[in-house]
Amino acid sequence: MRRPERSFWQIWNMSFGFLGIQFGWGLQMANMSAIYEYLGARADQIPILWLAAPLTGLIVQPIIGHASDRTWGRLGRRRPYFLAGAVLSSLALILMPNSSTLWMAAGLLWILDTSINISMEPFRAFVADLLPEEQRTSGFAMQSLFIGLGAVVASALPWLLTHFFHFARTGDGSGVPATVRLSFYAGAAAFFGAVLWTILTTNEYPPDDLEAFQRAKSKHGKGLANAWEIFRAIAAMPRTMRQLAPVQLLSWLGLFCMWLYFPVAVARNVFRAPDQTSPLYTAGVEWGGICFATYSAVCFAFSFVLPSLAGAVGRKNTHSLCLLCGAAGLLSVMLVHDQYVLLLTMVGVGIAWSSILAIPYAVLAEALPAEKTGTYMGIFNFFIVIPEILASLFFGWVMRHALHNNRIAAVCAGGFCLLIASALMQRVNDPEGELLRQPEKGARLAEAKAD
């Protein structure tokens, strides 16, 4: 069935939950490496302590995506998972900054990531479920807008609490500053509230034939049968998805290098903090959060431009160009020694981040069978979490033996990954992207699909 077009505010409401989800992600990305160092971790230990994040994504996302494809109840298909993930994530955000040991923090990160993935994974399929093809780029761009906005506030919050609300930076014996703890508590409230807004304002379409849907659900079974279906879907991945895979692998490997080391690199290499007990270290990590807020603000602003740019030059060319901007931003960090100039490097990262959150999903959505959208969106996230798992397992060795624990060098390695991903995007086939520049052909295609 062809979906009716949605208004701006309807797309706004269905995407608003991502504001809360990204609030949780933003706090995690800007502060977890510092929390680990506050609790005594060395630079080469940080990657393995982050292993929980991608590993939970690898396991949880395809399972949740597959399950949500086969769910229908009073809350609909995707919304039950939004709600369950929001409740669990909010509890984990409250507990995280109260960690007293490294392994307690790592365990809570595992729980937090699992919970965020429960909410986040169905959101990608949610857009594909509710919007017609010609509005999907706008729908995913709206998600980028809220991701950018949420991350701006989350990343900057500890700095804002210090400089505008005059909270002390010092902790109370746990090693984690009070500003970080308060930021995580605010994140818990924002996560739950934003997801609840989407649940209450946006209804889902029931299956076209509910009785047939229920029969198919019973036929598919559970457990091993569902696992076998996921494996079969992997083997039958659409061509476009296979072509996007290496682009995603390298894009997210580059981002993961940045998230792992950028805030602590700012503290050590720009603010010249001797160790994590120095006030310069806390000030540097806070400034790293401001840098993350900057690229998130650029992501927010650029999300308004992204659909028009994709329509003008094609989604493939748009994504390559945006990744190139991100590579330039991360590679230039090596040359910057002034904290304010550092903000300029984040402009390129923000442009890349906006595109990474929207364009690959918009391209992929049109290549997927409607009845397996959630499953394939979950599988697509393999190409996000696998490079992160590899980095978690092996980048500590690279840091110790090749980069000599130089955190800035690790950030620049991420820039090289984005540069290669930009080139590989040119191999991706996006025929629907060409239709954006040929409206009459797109209209005929839409009519044919509706019939």
N, C-alpha and C positions, 0 to 999 in steps of 0.2 A: 504494500500500500504506500502510495506517495504521501509524505508528510506535508502538512500546510506550512507555509512560511510563518516564522515567529517574529514578533516585534522586538525592538531593541531591549525593552525592559523585561520581556520574557526570557531573552537570551541572558540578560543580566542576572535574573533570579536563578536560572538553572546553573549558572557558573559561580554564584556568590560563595558557595561552600568552599571553593578553592582558596578563597581569602584565608579562611581558618586553617585549612590544610597546610598552606604555605607558611602561615605563622608558625606552625609546629616545625616544619622543615627548616625555615629560616633561623629559628633559635638553635636548632640542632647543628646546622652547618656552620654558623658563626661562632658557636661556643663549645662544641664537644671536644675538639682537640685541646683547647685551653683548659677545659675541665679535667681532661686526662693529665695534662701537665701540672695543673694545680695539685692533683693527687699523686704526682711523682713519676709520671711516665717520661721516658726518653723519646727523642724525635723518631728513632728507628722502631720504637714500639707502637707508635700511633696507628700505622696502617692495620696491624693485626687487631687492634682494639676496635677498629671501625668495621671489622668483618661482619658483625651482626647485621649492619644496614643492608648491604647487597644480598647477603645470604637469605634473609627473610623475604626480600623481594623476589628472589629466584623461586622460592617455594610457595609463597603466599599468593602472588599476583595471578599466575595462571589458574590456580585453584579457585580463587575468588571470582575471577573473570568467567570461568566455566560454570561455577555455581550460580552466578547472577544471570547467566543466559537461561538457566532452567528454573528460575524462581518467579513465582507470581503469587502475591498475597494482598492484604489490605493496604500495605505501604507501596505496592508495586513490585518492580523487578530489581532495580538498583538501590532504591532508597533504604531498604532494611540494612544493607551493608554500610551505607553512609552513616547511619545512626549508631550501629554497633561499634564501628571504628572510632567515631567521635567520642563516645563515652570512654572507651579504653585508652585512647590517646590522651585525653584530658587528665585522666588519673596518672598516666605515666609522666606527663609533663610536670605535674605537681611533685612527684617523687624524685625525678631526675636530679635537680640541683642539690638535693639533700644527701647525695651519695657520699659515703665516708671512705670507700676504698675503690681502687681501680676496677676490680672485678664486679663490684656492685654497680658502678656506672656502666660497665660494658653489658651487664645483664639487663639493666633498665633500658639501655639503647636497643637491645634486642626486642624487648616488649614494645617500646615506643614505635620502632620501625614496623613491626608486625601490625600494630593497631593503625598506623597511618596508611599502610598499604591496603588494609581492609576498606578504609574510606575512599582512598584515592583511585584505586584501580577501576571501580565501576563508573567513576566520573567520566573517563575517556569514552566508554561505551554509551554513557548517558547522552552525550552530545550527538553521537551517531544515531542513536535511537530516535531522538526527538526532532532533529533538523533535516530538511531536505538537502540534497547534495550541494546546491549552490550557496547554502548558508553555513556549511561546515567550517570553511576557513575562518569565517567571522566568529563562529562559535568557539573554535579552539583559540583564536586570537583573544576573545573575551576571557578565556581561562588564563591566558598569558597576562592579561591586564591585572586580574586579581592575584595571580601568583606574584607579579611584580610589586603590587601595592602591599600585599601581606608581608613580603620579604623586606621591603623598605622599613616598615615599622618594626618588625621583629629583629632585624639586624642592628638597627640603630637604638633600640630600646635601652640597653644597658648604658650607653653613652648619654642618652637623653635623661635617664634617671639621675646620673651623676651631675650633669652640667645644668639642667633646668630645674630639677626637683631636689638637688643637693643631697642625694643619698650617698652615704660613705661607700667607698669601693671595697673596704676591708671585709673579710668574712668573719665568722664567729667561732672559728676553730675547725670547721669542716674544710677550709681551704677555698671554698667557692664564694666569691663576693656576694654581698647582699643584693646588689643591683642585678646580678645574673639570676638569683633565686626569684626575685620579684618579677623579672621578665618572663620566666617560665610559668609563674602563676597566672600572669596576664594572658600568656599564650594558651593556657588551658581553657580560660573563659572564651577567648576569641575563637578557638577551634570549635568548641561545642556550639556556640551561638551562631556562627556563620553556616555550619552544616545544617543546623536546625532550620535556618531561614530557607535554604533550598528545599528541604524536605516539605516544609509547610506551604511553600508558594508554587511548587512545580509538580504537576501530576504527570504520570506516565501513561503511555498508550498500552492497553492490554494486547495480548497476542491476537493476531488477525482471526485465528480459529482457536478459541480457548480450550475446547474439548480435545482437538487434535494436539494442542500443546501439552495438555495433561497426559494424554496417552503416550506421546513421545517421551515425556519426562519419566513416566513409569517404565517404559521400554529401555531407556538408557541405563537405569539402575544407578548403583552407587559404587564407591570404593574402587576396586580394580577396573571395573568397566569404565568408570569416568576417567581414570588414569590412562587407560588404553585409548580413549577418545582424544585426550590431549596429545598423546604421542602420535596418533594418526594425523591430527591437525598440524603438528610440527612437520611431519613428512610431506604434507600437502600444502605447505606455505605458498601463497601466491608469489608470482615472479617479482612484483614490486616490493614485497616484504623482504625477499631475499636480497634485492639490490640495496634496500635501505639499511640492512643489517650492519655492514661494515661502517657506514656513515654514523649510525648510532653508537656502535662499539667505540669508535675513536672519539666521537664528540663527548661521550660521558666519561671516558677515561681522562680526557683533558679537564673536564669539569671537576672530576674527583681529585685530581692532583691539586687543583686550586683550593677546593674545600678542605682538604686535609691539611694544607700547609700555609695558606695565605695569611690568616690572622696571626699565627705564631711567627711567620716570616716577617710581618710588619713589626711585631714586638721586638724581635731579635735583630733584624737587619736594618730597619729604618729608625726605630726608637732606641736601638742599641742597649736593650735591657740585658744585664749580665745573666740573669736567671729568672725563674718564674716567681720568686719572692719579691722582686723589685717592683716598686710602684710604676716604673717605666713599662714593665711587662703588661700590667693590667691596662695602662693607658694605651699601649700599642695594640692589644687585643680589641679594646673598645674602638680604636680607630680602624682596625680591620673590619669590624662590624659596620662602621660608617662607609667604608669602601664597598662592602657587600650591599648596603642600603643604596649606594649610588648606582651600582649596576642593576639593582632591582627597580630603581626609579626610572632608569633608562628603558628597561624592559617594559615597564608600565606605559611610558610615553610612546615607545616605538610600536606597541601593540595596536595603537590607533592607525599607524601608517602601514602596518604589515599587510592587511588584505588588499589595499590599493596597489602596493608595490608588487605583490604576487600576481595581481590581475594584469599589471602593466608588462612585467618582464617574465612571468611564469614562476611557479613555485620552486622549480629546480634551481633556476638562476638566483632567485631571491635567497634561498637557503645557503647556496655556495658563497654568495657575497657576505651574508651575515656571519657565517663561520669564519670567513677570512678576517672580518673585523675583530672577532673574538680572539683569533690567533695573534693578530697584531697587538691587541691589548695585553695579553698575557706575556708575550715575548718582550714587550717594552718594559716590563716590571724590573728586569735585570738592570736597566739603565737609570732607574729612578731612585733618588735618595731623599727626596723631600715629600713629606706626608701629604701635602696639598696637591702636588703634581701627580701623586699616586691616584688621585680621584679621576684624572683624565684617562688613565689606562682602563678604568672600569666602564667607560662609555662603549668601547668596542665589545667588551664582555657582555654588557647589557643588551646590545643589539643581537649578538649571537644567542643569548639566553632566550630572548623573546621568540626567535625563530625556532630554536630547538624545542620549545614547548608547544609549538603550534604546527609548523609546516609538515614535519614527518607524519604526524597523526592525521592531518587533513589529507595528505597524499595516500596514506595507508587506508583510511576509512572507505575510500571509494573502490578499493581493490578487494574488500572482504565480503564474504557471504553474510547477509543480515542475521541469520540464525546463529552465527558463530562470532559475532563481533566482540563480545566480552572475552571469549576464549583467546582469540587472536590478539586482542589488545594486551592480554596478560602475557602471552607468549612473546609479543614484541618487546616487552620489558626485559626479557632475557638479555637483549642486546644492550641494555643499560646496566644490569646487575652483574653480568659475567665479567666485563672489564674491571668493575669495582672489586669483585671477589679476587681476581688475579692481582690487582694492585694491593689489596689488603694482605694477601699471602706473600707476595714477592717484592713489593716496593720497599719494604723495610730493609731487605738485603741490598737493593739498589741504593737506598739512602746511605747505608753504612759503608758500602764498599766502593760505589761509583761516584756518588755525589757528596760523600763525607759529611752527611747530615746538614747540607746546605739547603735550607728551606726555600730560598729564592730560586735555586736551580730546579727544584721540584716543580714550582709554579710554571717556570718556562718550559719544562718538559710537557706540561699540559697544553701550552701554546702550539708546540709542534704537532701534537695529536689533532688539534682543531684544524691546522693547516692541511694535513693529509685528508681529513674528513671533507673539507671544502672541495678538494679535487675529486674525491670519489662520488660526491653528490651528482656530478655531471654524468655519471653512468646510469642514474636512476631513470626509469621510464615513467613519465607522468602525463599520459595522454589527456586526462581530464584538465590538467593545468593549461593545456593549449586551448581547451574549450572556453576558458575564462576570457580569452581574447577573441572568441568567435561566438557571440551570444546566440546567433540564429542556429548554429549547429548544436550548441548546448541545449537550446529549447527543444529541438527535435529529439535529442537523446532523452531528455527528461520525459517527453510525451511517450516515447517508446517504452521507457521503463515503467511509466505509470500504467500503460496498457498491459 
